[in-house]
């Protein structure tokens, strides 16, 4: 039996393997481009492996990793702001075959994409990554009450946007 040089690798490698598709989907929601999303996830994994020694408690692995992923997405967006990807569209992967529901999901995703980054991040983490308010506060390193107020504000903005789109009911969230 071989032991790893750093016991923290024993935690991060299975975590990455188990969640790689989630990381890609999360990055895609920011980047809206397959290649850019893959690149961001790869950069995140490299940085996480390089900096694993800075993780003090393994209970915070998820929050710590998502913080790196979010920062990489934002950095990549800023760096490539002038590049417009041909692939940019709002054809959201949605498992329902009902065309109306898929269209609604696309409209909702577009509305989320138009949110300010601080609101968009919280919506993505809460509803697409199923994180708790407490987990989001850990990931973003902000107060729980700040998370709650931003979440409620984001939902108000989305409801207003979706009302303008003439969507009466939506159960996407």
C-alpha positions as CSV (number, residue, x, y, z in Angstrom):
1,X,0.0,0.0,0.0
2,X,1.4,3.3,-1.0
3,X,0.8,6.5,0.9
4,X,0.4,9.8,-0.8
5,X,3.0,12.5,0.0
6,X,0.2,14.8,1.1
7,X,-2.8,13.2,2.8
8,X,-5.1,16.0,1.5
9,X,-4.7,14.5,-2.0
10,X,-6.6,11.5,-0.7
11,X,-9.6,13.8,-0.2
12,X,-9.4,16.1,-3.2
13,X,-8.8,13.5,-6.0
14,X,-12.0,11.5,-5.3
15,X,-13.9,14.8,-4.8
16,X,-12.7,16.0,-8.3
17,X,-13.5,12.7,-9.9
18,X,-17.0,12.5,-8.4
19,X,-17.9,16.1,-9.2
20,X,-16.2,16.9,-12.5
21,X,-19.5,17.0,-14.5
22,X,-21.0,19.4,-11.9
23,X,-17.9,21.6,-12.2
24,X,-18.2,21.7,-15.9
25,X,-21.9,22.5,-15.8
26,X,-21.3,25.2,-13.3
27,X,-18.5,26.7,-15.4
28,X,-20.7,26.5,-18.6
29,X,-23.4,28.5,-16.9
30,X,-20.8,31.3,-16.6
31,X,-18.9,30.9,-19.8
32,X,-21.5,29.7,-22.2
33,X,-18.8,28.1,-24.3
34,X,-17.7,24.4,-24.2
35,X,-14.0,25.0,-24.7
36,X,-13.8,27.9,-22.3
37,X,-15.7,25.9,-19.6
38,X,-13.3,22.9,-20.0
39,X,-10.3,25.3,-19.8
40,X,-11.7,27.0,-16.6
41,X,-12.3,23.6,-14.9
42,X,-8.8,22.4,-15.8
43,X,-7.2,25.6,-14.5
44,X,-9.3,25.3,-11.3
45,X,-8.2,21.7,-10.8
46,X,-4.5,22.6,-11.3
47,X,-4.8,25.5,-8.9
48,X,-6.6,23.4,-6.3
49,X,-3.9,20.7,-6.5
50,X,-1.1,23.3,-6.3
51,X,-2.8,25.0,-3.3
52,X,-4.2,22.0,-1.4
53,X,-1.8,22.6,1.4
54,X,-3.6,25.8,2.2
55,X,-6.8,24.0,3.0
56,X,-7.0,23.8,6.8
57,X,-10.0,21.5,7.3
58,X,-11.2,18.9,4.8
59,X,-14.9,19.8,5.8
60,X,-14.4,23.0,3.8
61,X,-13.1,21.3,0.6
62,X,-16.3,21.9,-1.4
63,X,-16.6,25.5,-0.4
64,X,-12.8,26.0,-1.0
65,X,-12.9,24.4,-4.4
66,X,-16.0,26.3,-5.6
67,X,-14.4,29.6,-4.5
68,X,-11.5,28.8,-6.8
69,X,-13.9,27.8,-9.6
70,X,-15.9,31.0,-9.3
71,X,-12.7,33.1,-9.3
72,X,-11.4,31.3,-12.4
73,X,-14.7,31.8,-14.2
74,X,-14.8,35.5,-13.4
75,X,-11.1,36.0,-14.3
76,X,-11.6,34.2,-17.6
77,X,-14.6,36.3,-18.4
78,X,-12.8,39.5,-17.7
79,X,-9.7,38.4,-19.6
80,X,-11.8,37.4,-22.7
81,X,-14.4,40.1,-22.4
82,X,-13.9,41.3,-26.0
83,X,-14.2,37.8,-27.4
84,X,-17.7,36.9,-28.5
85,X,-18.2,33.1,-28.8
86,X,-20.3,31.9,-31.7
87,X,-21.6,29.2,-29.4
88,X,-23.2,31.7,-27.0
89,X,-26.8,30.8,-26.8
90,X,-29.3,29.9,-24.2
91,X,-30.0,26.3,-25.2
92,X,-29.9,25.0,-21.7
93,X,-29.5,21.3,-21.2
94,X,-32.8,20.3,-19.8
95,X,-34.0,16.8,-19.2
96,X,-37.6,17.3,-20.0
97,X,-38.8,16.6,-23.5
98,X,-41.7,19.1,-23.2
99,X,-40.8,21.9,-25.7
100,X,-42.6,24.5,-23.7
101,X,-40.7,23.7,-20.5
102,X,-37.4,23.7,-22.4
103,X,-38.2,27.1,-23.8
104,X,-39.2,28.4,-20.3
105,X,-35.9,27.0,-18.9
106,X,-34.0,28.9,-21.7
107,X,-35.8,32.1,-20.8
108,X,-35.1,31.7,-17.1
109,X,-31.5,30.9,-17.8
110,X,-31.1,34.0,-20.0
111,X,-32.7,36.1,-17.2
112,X,-30.2,34.6,-14.7
113,X,-27.4,35.3,-17.1
114,X,-28.4,39.0,-17.2
115,X,-28.2,39.3,-13.4
116,X,-25.3,41.2,-11.8
117,X,-22.5,38.7,-11.0
118,X,-23.1,38.8,-7.2
119,X,-26.7,37.8,-7.7
120,X,-26.0,35.3,-10.5
121,X,-23.4,33.5,-8.4
122,X,-25.8,33.0,-5.5
123,X,-28.6,31.8,-7.8
124,X,-26.3,29.3,-9.5
125,X,-25.0,28.0,-6.3
126,X,-28.4,27.7,-4.6
127,X,-30.6,26.4,-7.3
128,X,-28.2,24.6,-9.7
129,X,-25.6,23.3,-7.3
130,X,-28.1,22.7,-4.4
131,X,-26.0,24.5,-1.9
132,X,-27.4,25.7,1.4
133,X,-27.3,29.3,2.4
134,X,-24.6,28.5,4.9
135,X,-22.5,26.7,2.2
136,X,-22.9,29.7,-0.1
137,X,-21.7,32.0,2.7
138,X,-18.7,29.8,3.2
139,X,-17.9,29.7,-0.5
140,X,-18.3,33.4,-1.0
141,X,-16.8,34.3,2.4
142,X,-19.7,36.6,3.2
143,X,-22.3,36.8,6.0
144,X,-25.3,34.5,5.9
145,X,-27.6,37.5,6.0
146,X,-25.9,39.0,3.0
147,X,-26.4,35.7,1.1
148,X,-30.1,35.8,2.1
149,X,-30.6,39.4,1.1
150,X,-28.9,38.9,-2.3
151,X,-30.8,35.7,-2.9
152,X,-34.2,37.4,-2.2
153,X,-33.1,40.5,-4.3
154,X,-32.1,38.2,-7.2
155,X,-35.4,36.3,-7.0
156,X,-37.3,39.6,-7.1
157,X,-35.4,40.7,-10.1
158,X,-36.0,37.4,-11.9
159,X,-39.7,37.4,-11.1
160,X,-39.9,40.9,-12.5
161,X,-38.0,39.9,-15.6
162,X,-40.0,36.8,-16.1
163,X,-43.2,38.7,-15.6
164,X,-42.1,41.0,-18.5
165,X,-41.5,37.8,-20.6
166,X,-45.1,36.9,-19.9
167,X,-44.3,33.8,-18.0
168,X,-47.1,33.3,-15.4
169,X,-45.8,30.4,-13.5
170,X,-42.4,28.8,-13.4
171,X,-41.1,25.9,-11.4
172,X,-37.6,26.0,-12.5
173,X,-36.4,26.8,-9.0
